[in-house]
Amino acid sequence: MEKMGKDNSISYSTEDGILTIVVDTNKEIGPSASGKTTLVASSGGNASIDVGNDRVLKLGLNLYY
């Protein structure tokens, strides 16, 4: 699995066109920029994911409470 995001809090893999994303929801990476929410995981903006077949997709992910 590849790592991405702030504190490498997101793992992902691709196989046969299927993207699998794994986040440990027991962890926190701290407050959001505004301080109104607490981040569990963030890609830190749009991250590139090479899915093969000369395709690079973009993923933007924020998981918070």
Contacts in CASP RR format, 6 or more apart in sequence:
PFRMAT RR
TARGET T0000
AUTHOR 0000-0000-0000
METHOD contacts of the structure
MODEL  1
MEKMGKDNSISYSTEDGILTIVVDTNKEIGPSASGKTTLVASSGGNASID
VGNDRVLKLGLNLYY
1 11 0 8 1.000
1 12 0 8 1.000
1 13 0 8 1.000
1 22 0 8 1.000
2 11 0 8 1.000
2 12 0 8 1.000
2 13 0 8 1.000
2 49 0 8 1.000
3 10 0 8 1.000
3 11 0 8 1.000
4 10 0 8 1.000
4 11 0 8 1.000
4 12 0 8 1.000
4 43 0 8 1.000
4 47 0 8 1.000
4 49 0 8 1.000
4 59 0 8 1.000
5 41 0 8 1.000
5 42 0 8 1.000
5 43 0 8 1.000
5 44 0 8 1.000
5 47 0 8 1.000
6 29 0 8 1.000
6 39 0 8 1.000
6 41 0 8 1.000
6 42 0 8 1.000
6 43 0 8 1.000
6 44 0 8 1.000
7 29 0 8 1.000
9 23 0 8 1.000
9 24 0 8 1.000
9 27 0 8 1.000
9 29 0 8 1.000
9 40 0 8 1.000
9 41 0 8 1.000
9 42 0 8 1.000
10 21 0 8 1.000
10 22 0 8 1.000
10 23 0 8 1.000
10 41 0 8 1.000
10 42 0 8 1.000
10 43 0 8 1.000
10 61 0 8 1.000
11 21 0 8 1.000
11 22 0 8 1.000
11 23 0 8 1.000
12 19 0 8 1.000
12 20 0 8 1.000
12 21 0 8 1.000
12 22 0 8 1.000
12 49 0 8 1.000
12 59 0 8 1.000
13 19 0 8 1.000
13 20 0 8 1.000
14 20 0 8 1.000
14 49 0 8 1.000
14 50 0 8 1.000
14 51 0 8 1.000
14 52 0 8 1.000
17 51 0 8 1.000
19 49 0 8 1.000
19 51 0 8 1.000
19 57 0 8 1.000
21 59 0 8 1.000
21 61 0 8 1.000
23 40 0 8 1.000
23 41 0 8 1.000
23 63 0 8 1.000
25 40 0 8 1.000
25 63 0 8 1.000
27 40 0 8 1.000
27 41 0 8 1.000
28 38 0 8 1.000
28 39 0 8 1.000
28 40 0 8 1.000
29 39 0 8 1.000
29 40 0 8 1.000
29 41 0 8 1.000
29 42 0 8 1.000
30 38 0 8 1.000
30 39 0 8 1.000
31 37 0 8 1.000
31 38 0 8 1.000
31 39 0 8 1.000
32 38 0 8 1.000
32 39 0 8 1.000
32 64 0 8 1.000
37 64 0 8 1.000
37 65 0 8 1.000
38 64 0 8 1.000
38 65 0 8 1.000
39 62 0 8 1.000
39 63 0 8 1.000
39 64 0 8 1.000
40 63 0 8 1.000
40 64 0 8 1.000
40 65 0 8 1.000
41 61 0 8 1.000
41 62 0 8 1.000
41 63 0 8 1.000
42 61 0 8 1.000
42 62 0 8 1.000
42 63 0 8 1.000
42 64 0 8 1.000
43 59 0 8 1.000
43 60 0 8 1.000
43 61 0 8 1.000
43 62 0 8 1.000
44 60 0 8 1.000
44 62 0 8 1.000
45 60 0 8 1.000
46 58 0 8 1.000
46 59 0 8 1.000
46 60 0 8 1.000
47 58 0 8 1.000
47 59 0 8 1.000
47 60 0 8 1.000
47 61 0 8 1.000
48 56 0 8 1.000
48 57 0 8 1.000
48 58 0 8 1.000
49 56 0 8 1.000
49 57 0 8 1.000
49 58 0 8 1.000
49 59 0 8 1.000
50 56 0 8 1.000
51 57 0 8 1.000
END
